[in-house]
Amino acid sequence: MTITHVSSLFLMITYTTWLYVIGYYSFFFMPAFLTLLALSALLMHIGQGINPYIPRLLLLGCLYLVVGQAAFQSSSDTSPLWFGLPIAVSMIFLPLIPALALNILLLPIWWWLLTQSGDMEDWKNILTLLLLLALPRWEHLRRQALLFATDPNDSECNAYQSDALKERLRNEYQRSSILGNRLAVLVIHLPQFDMAGEQFGRKAQLTLLETLCNEVNDSCRDHDLLGRASQATFWLVLPDTSESGALLVRERLKHSLSCCVLVETGQLVADIVAYLPRHQEVFHLFIQRLEERSHAIAKSLPET
């Protein structure tokens, strides 16, 4: 984005300087003003605390205006090649759907400008350019959707996402049933999660999640599985672990997490409950008990 902002500003400065040198003073003032706007957009992009789409829309509007002015005032001398500049920048600056919608709405304007120049063959070139620029963005969105659907890891922390967690838990449940091994699950809830988001924003919530995952992963075995069951609730799957072993892990985690002090929320607090499958209990009933208990912890309900 920074490279695009700088390149667009350099192009605006070059175009404005060229108009001044050749004496096109009637064209000079608008590009000069738009150059200042492009510089403001670059400074807003570099600065912090500003919505990133504001400088993008500002610069995009500058490019559309300067190309439209040049095409309107001297349509016979303006190469249709310049029409592709704002189209290309809109595909870089905006998401795919808004960029396509904007360019489709402006197609009648481009068509009218091309009719003034008398060369309608370039109309097909503009449509081809729009489609070619949309294809990489569409492919990128498709790959992102595929990655999100197949990636077992949570997007916000170092833990399994919910579906992958349940699938791994199912495998461990079946393995323990066949081999006769013990299996335990710790339900871990962060009661500070919602408060941190309301008072300090999303960044504080991500810090809570990162700290919890780092501490749990450092304190547990390599084959233990940590997954995120909901926004503020995690399940720690402990294969080959008895009830007494799960209670020891719980106490170790409580002590480890209590030593973590964050700037926004202070000492890290976590509610941890150990659960084991009942004798000959089917898997979906075990999952149902875990989900009910997770919901009960989140609502601060007493255990039944």
C-alpha positions as CSV (number, residue, x, y, z in Angstrom):
1,M,0.0,0.0,0.0
2,T,2.8,2.4,0.8
3,I,4.5,1.7,-2.5
4,T,1.2,2.3,-4.3
5,H,0.7,5.6,-2.5
6,V,4.2,6.8,-3.2
7,S,4.0,5.7,-6.9
8,S,0.7,7.5,-7.4
9,L,2.0,10.6,-5.7
10,F,5.1,10.6,-7.9
11,L,2.9,10.2,-11.0
12,M,0.7,13.1,-10.0
13,I,3.8,15.3,-9.3
14,T,5.3,14.4,-12.7
15,Y,2.1,15.0,-14.5
16,T,1.6,18.4,-12.8
17,T,5.1,19.5,-13.5
18,W,4.8,18.4,-17.1
19,L,1.7,20.6,-17.5
20,Y,3.5,23.6,-16.1
21,V,6.6,23.2,-18.2
22,I,4.7,22.9,-21.5
23,G,2.4,25.8,-20.6
24,Y,-0.9,24.1,-20.2
25,Y,-2.0,26.4,-17.4
26,S,-5.7,25.8,-17.9
27,F,-5.1,22.1,-17.0
28,F,-2.5,22.9,-14.3
29,F,-4.5,24.0,-11.2
30,M,-6.7,20.9,-10.6
31,P,-3.7,18.4,-10.8
32,A,-1.7,20.7,-8.5
33,F,-4.6,20.6,-6.0
34,L,-5.0,16.9,-6.4
35,T,-1.3,16.4,-5.8
36,L,-1.6,18.0,-2.4
37,L,-4.6,15.7,-1.7
38,A,-2.5,12.7,-2.7
39,L,0.3,13.9,-0.4
40,S,-2.3,14.2,2.4
41,A,-3.5,10.7,1.7
42,L,0.1,9.4,1.9
43,L,0.6,11.1,5.3
44,M,-2.7,9.7,6.6
45,H,-1.6,6.3,5.4
46,I,1.7,6.5,7.3
47,G,0.1,7.9,10.4
48,Q,-1.8,5.9,13.0
49,G,-5.3,6.0,14.4
50,I,-7.0,6.7,10.9
51,N,-9.2,4.3,9.1
52,P,-7.0,2.8,6.4
53,Y,-9.8,3.2,3.7
54,I,-9.9,7.0,4.1
55,P,-6.5,7.7,2.5
56,R,-7.2,5.0,-0.1
57,L,-10.5,6.5,-1.2
58,L,-9.0,10.0,-1.1
59,L,-6.2,9.0,-3.5
60,L,-8.5,7.0,-5.7
61,G,-10.8,10.0,-6.1
62,C,-7.7,12.1,-7.0
63,L,-6.8,9.6,-9.8
64,Y,-10.3,9.4,-11.2
65,L,-10.6,13.2,-11.2
66,V,-7.3,13.9,-12.9
67,V,-7.8,11.2,-15.6
68,G,-11.4,12.3,-16.1
69,Q,-10.3,16.0,-16.5
70,A,-7.6,15.1,-19.0
71,A,-10.0,13.0,-21.0
72,F,-12.8,15.5,-20.9
73,Q,-10.8,18.6,-21.8
74,S,-8.6,17.0,-24.4
75,S,-10.3,13.8,-25.4
76,S,-8.6,13.6,-28.8
77,D,-5.1,13.9,-27.3
78,T,-5.6,11.6,-24.3
79,S,-4.5,8.0,-24.7
80,P,-7.1,5.5,-23.5
81,L,-4.2,3.8,-21.8
82,W,-4.6,6.3,-18.9
83,F,-8.1,5.1,-18.2
84,G,-6.7,1.9,-16.9
85,L,-4.7,3.7,-14.1
86,P,-7.7,4.4,-11.7
87,I,-9.2,1.0,-12.6
88,A,-5.9,-0.8,-11.6
89,V,-5.5,1.3,-8.4
90,S,-9.1,0.7,-7.3
91,M,-8.5,-3.1,-7.6
92,I,-5.4,-2.6,-5.3
93,F,-7.0,-0.3,-2.8
94,L,-10.5,-1.7,-2.4
95,P,-11.9,-5.2,-1.7
96,L,-13.0,-7.1,-4.8
97,I,-16.8,-6.6,-4.6
98,P,-16.7,-2.8,-3.9
99,A,-14.0,-2.3,-6.6
100,L,-16.0,-4.2,-9.2
101,A,-19.2,-2.2,-8.2
102,L,-17.4,1.1,-8.5
103,N,-15.9,0.3,-11.9
104,I,-19.2,-1.0,-13.2
105,L,-21.0,2.2,-12.1
106,L,-18.3,4.2,-13.9
107,L,-18.4,2.2,-17.1
108,P,-20.9,4.6,-18.8
109,I,-18.6,7.5,-18.1
110,W,-15.7,5.7,-19.7
111,W,-17.9,4.8,-22.6
112,W,-19.0,8.4,-23.1
113,L,-15.4,9.6,-23.0
114,L,-14.4,7.0,-25.6
115,T,-17.2,8.1,-27.9
116,Q,-15.8,11.6,-27.8
117,S,-12.4,10.3,-29.0
118,G,-14.1,8.3,-31.7
119,D,-12.1,5.1,-30.9
120,M,-14.5,2.5,-29.6
121,E,-12.1,-0.4,-30.0
122,D,-10.5,0.7,-26.7
123,W,-13.9,0.0,-25.0
124,K,-13.1,-3.7,-25.3
125,N,-9.6,-3.2,-23.9
126,I,-11.0,-1.5,-20.7
127,L,-13.5,-4.4,-20.1
128,T,-10.6,-6.9,-20.7
129,L,-8.4,-5.0,-18.2
130,L,-11.2,-4.9,-15.6
131,L,-11.7,-8.7,-15.9
132,L,-8.0,-9.4,-15.8
133,L,-7.5,-7.3,-12.7
134,A,-10.4,-9.0,-11.0
135,L,-9.2,-12.5,-11.7
136,P,-6.2,-12.5,-9.3
137,R,-8.3,-10.9,-6.5
138,W,-11.0,-13.6,-7.0
139,E,-8.4,-16.3,-6.9
140,H,-6.9,-14.9,-3.8
141,L,-10.3,-14.8,-2.1
142,R,-11.0,-18.4,-3.2
143,R,-7.7,-19.6,-1.7
144,Q,-8.3,-17.7,1.5
145,A,-11.7,-19.4,1.8
146,L,-10.2,-22.8,1.1
147,L,-7.4,-22.2,3.6
148,F,-9.9,-21.1,6.3
149,A,-12.0,-24.2,5.6
150,T,-9.0,-26.6,5.8
151,D,-6.7,-24.9,8.3
152,P,-6.9,-26.7,11.7
153,N,-5.4,-23.7,13.5
154,D,-7.4,-20.8,15.0
155,S,-6.8,-17.5,13.2
156,E,-6.3,-15.5,16.4
157,C,-4.2,-17.8,18.7
158,N,-1.9,-20.8,18.8
159,A,-4.7,-23.4,19.2
160,Y,-6.9,-25.7,17.1
161,Q,-10.1,-24.2,15.8
162,S,-13.4,-25.7,17.0
163,D,-14.0,-28.2,14.2
164,A,-10.4,-29.5,14.2
165,L,-10.4,-29.7,18.0
166,K,-13.5,-31.9,18.0
167,E,-12.1,-34.1,15.2
168,R,-8.8,-34.6,17.1
169,L,-10.8,-35.2,20.3
170,R,-12.8,-37.9,18.5
171,N,-9.6,-39.6,17.4
172,E,-8.2,-39.6,20.9
173,Y,-11.5,-40.8,22.3
174,Q,-11.6,-43.8,19.9
175,R,-7.9,-44.6,20.5
176,S,-8.4,-44.5,24.3
177,S,-11.5,-46.7,24.0
178,I,-9.7,-49.3,21.8
179,L,-6.4,-49.4,23.9
180,G,-8.1,-49.0,27.2
181,N,-6.2,-45.8,28.1
182,R,-7.3,-42.9,30.2
183,L,-8.5,-39.6,28.7
184,A,-9.1,-36.3,30.3
185,V,-10.1,-32.9,29.1
186,L,-9.6,-29.5,30.9
187,V,-12.2,-26.8,30.2
188,I,-10.4,-23.5,30.4
189,H,-12.4,-20.2,30.5
190,L,-11.1,-16.6,30.4
191,P,-13.6,-14.5,32.4
192,Q,-11.5,-11.4,31.6
193,F,-12.0,-11.7,27.8
194,D,-15.2,-9.7,27.4
195,M,-14.1,-7.0,29.9
196,A,-10.8,-6.6,28.1
197,G,-12.6,-6.1,24.8
198,E,-15.0,-3.5,26.2
199,Q,-12.4,-1.5,28.1
200,F,-9.2,-1.9,26.0
201,G,-10.3,-3.1,22.6
202,R,-9.5,-6.1,20.4
203,K,-5.7,-5.8,20.9
204,A,-6.1,-6.6,24.6
205,Q,-8.2,-9.6,23.8
206,L,-5.6,-11.0,21.4
207,T,-3.0,-10.5,24.1
208,L,-5.0,-12.5,26.6
209,L,-5.4,-15.3,24.0
210,E,-1.8,-15.3,23.1
211,T,-0.6,-15.4,26.7
212,L,-3.0,-18.2,27.6
213,C,-1.9,-20.4,24.7
214,N,1.8,-19.8,25.3
215,E,1.6,-20.7,28.9
216,V,-0.5,-23.8,28.3
217,N,1.7,-25.0,25.5
218,D,4.8,-24.4,27.6
219,S,3.4,-26.3,30.6
220,C,2.0,-29.3,28.8
221,R,3.4,-32.3,26.9
222,D,3.9,-32.2,23.2
223,H,1.1,-34.6,22.4
224,D,-1.5,-32.7,24.5
225,L,-4.0,-30.8,22.4
226,L,-5.2,-27.3,23.0
227,G,-8.2,-26.1,21.1
228,R,-10.5,-23.1,21.1
229,A,-14.1,-24.2,21.7
230,S,-15.6,-20.7,21.8
231,Q,-14.5,-17.1,22.0
232,A,-13.2,-17.3,25.5
233,T,-13.2,-21.1,26.2
234,F,-10.6,-23.6,25.4
235,W,-10.4,-27.4,25.8
236,L,-7.1,-29.0,26.7
237,V,-7.1,-32.7,25.6
238,L,-4.9,-34.8,27.8
239,P,-4.3,-38.3,26.3
240,D,-3.1,-41.1,28.7
241,T,-4.1,-39.0,31.7
242,S,-6.1,-40.2,34.8
243,E,-8.3,-38.0,36.9
244,S,-5.5,-37.4,39.4
245,G,-3.1,-36.5,36.6
246,A,-5.7,-34.0,35.2
247,L,-6.0,-32.4,38.6
248,L,-2.3,-32.0,38.8
249,V,-2.2,-30.4,35.4
250,R,-5.0,-28.1,36.4
251,E,-3.2,-26.9,39.5
252,R,0.1,-26.5,37.5
253,L,-1.7,-24.4,34.9
254,K,-3.5,-22.2,37.5
255,H,-0.2,-21.5,39.2
256,S,1.5,-20.7,35.9
257,L,-1.3,-18.5,34.7
258,S,-1.5,-16.6,38.0
259,C,2.1,-15.6,37.5
260,C,1.2,-13.8,34.2
261,V,0.5,-10.1,34.7
262,L,-0.7,-8.1,31.7
263,V,-0.6,-4.3,31.5
264,E,-4.3,-3.8,30.7
265,T,-6.0,-6.5,32.8
266,G,-3.5,-7.2,35.5
267,Q,-3.1,-10.8,36.7
268,L,-4.4,-13.4,34.3
269,V,-7.4,-15.3,35.7
270,A,-8.7,-18.6,34.3
271,D,-11.4,-20.9,35.4
272,I,-10.3,-24.6,34.8
273,V,-12.5,-27.7,35.3
274,A,-11.3,-31.3,34.6
275,Y,-13.6,-33.7,32.8
276,L,-13.3,-37.4,32.1
277,P,-15.5,-39.7,29.9
278,R,-17.9,-41.9,31.8
279,H,-17.8,-45.7,31.5
280,Q,-19.0,-46.8,28.0
281,E,-20.2,-43.3,27.2
282,V,-20.7,-42.6,23.5
283,F,-18.7,-39.7,22.0
284,H,-21.5,-37.3,21.1
285,L,-22.8,-37.4,24.7
286,F,-19.3,-36.7,26.0
287,I,-19.0,-33.7,23.6
288,Q,-22.5,-32.5,24.7
289,R,-21.4,-32.6,28.4
290,L,-18.3,-30.6,27.6
291,E,-20.2,-28.0,25.7
292,E,-22.8,-27.7,28.4
293,R,-20.1,-27.3,31.0
294,S,-18.3,-24.7,28.9
295,H,-21.5,-22.8,28.6
296,A,-22.1,-23.1,32.4
297,I,-18.6,-21.7,33.2
298,A,-19.1,-18.8,30.8
299,K,-22.4,-18.0,32.4
300,S,-21.0,-18.5,35.9
301,L,-23.5,-21.2,36.7
302,P,-22.9,-23.8,39.4
303,E,-21.8,-27.3,38.3
304,T,-24.4,-30.0,38.3
